[in-house]
Amino acid sequence: MGTAERREAPEKSGAGRSAARRGLRAPDRDIPVRGRAGESGGERQQNYRPLWIEEPAKRHPMPDPVRTAAVRALLIIAVTLIQAMVAFLCTMADSWLAFPMVISSVASTVVATWAVVDVWVTRQVWNQRYGVVSEPSSTARALRRERRARRREERAALREQERIRRRGGTGQAVPPLSAERAGPA
């Protein structure tokens, strides 16, 4: 912090912080400090310091099915790594448990690979169903396009019915003019 910044923000300086520490303390950080009898509400509000400040997320959170699959994959991978480490240590110690642990580690590796693929597939399926991916083959985009066309047709049919009703007609087509009524050609 430069000198100019210190002048603009005196409450953030070391002297300001130590003066605040000497004041009355609340039993909990999110409870405002009680002021002296002469303090106004503005000064009391200045002593209030929340425990944390929420910041907006930079990206959208993962959808629930994808998050569930990711947590499951992480747990399976952790167990697989522990099994591999135990298998290695049992092998180094020349223990009878080495062979079963190696076999279970190989099986766990297959399961962990499947769990990671499951996260990827779940994410792709979620994007196809609920999000528009920037590709021409996006299923979600085609579904939305069909829905929009259907709604457009419904609105056009409603407008047509309203127009017919305003004219007082029954909605039947007008017969073409006959040769007698048409006049000389």
Residue, then its C-alpha position, 0 to 999 in steps of 0.5 A: m500500500g502506497t502513501a497516497e492509499r494510506r491517506e485515503a484509507p486510514e481505518k486500514s492502517g496499523a494504528g487504526r487496527s490496533a485502536a479497534r482492538r483496544g475497543l470493547r470486544a463482542p463475544d462473537r465476531d458477527i455480533p456488532v460491538r456495543g458502542r459507548a453512550g455517546e456513539s451514533g448509529g453510524e459509528r456503531q455500524q463501522n465497528y461491525r465486521p462480518l465473519w466472511i464476505e460472499e463473492p459472486a461465483k466466477r463460473h456456474p456450479m456443476p449440475d447435481p448429477v455431474r457433481t455426484a458422479a465426480v465425488r463418487a469417482l474421487l472416492i473410488i480413485a482415493v481407495t484405488l491409490i490407497q490399495a496400490m500403496v498397500a500392495f506396494l508396501c506388502t510386496m516390499a515387506d514380502s507379505w502374504l497379503a501382497f498378491p491379493m492386494v495387487i489383484s484388488s488394485v488391478a480391479s480397482t483401477v478398472v472401476a476407477t477408470w469406469a468412474v472417470v468415464d461416468v463423470w464425462v458421460t454424465r456431463q455430456v448427457w446433462n449438456q445435451r439435455y439441458g444446455v445448448v452446446s455450441e455445436p450444430s448437432s446439439t440435441a437441446r438446440a433442436l428440441r428448443r427449435e421444435r418447441r418454438a415452431r410449435r408455439r409459433e403455430e399455436r399463436a398463429a392459430l389463435r390469432e386466426q381464430e380471434r380474427i374470424r370471431r371478430r368478423g362474426g363468421t363461423g370460420q367457413a370459407v367464402p364460396p367463389l364468385s359465380a359467373e353471373r355475379a362476377g360480371p362481364a369478363 
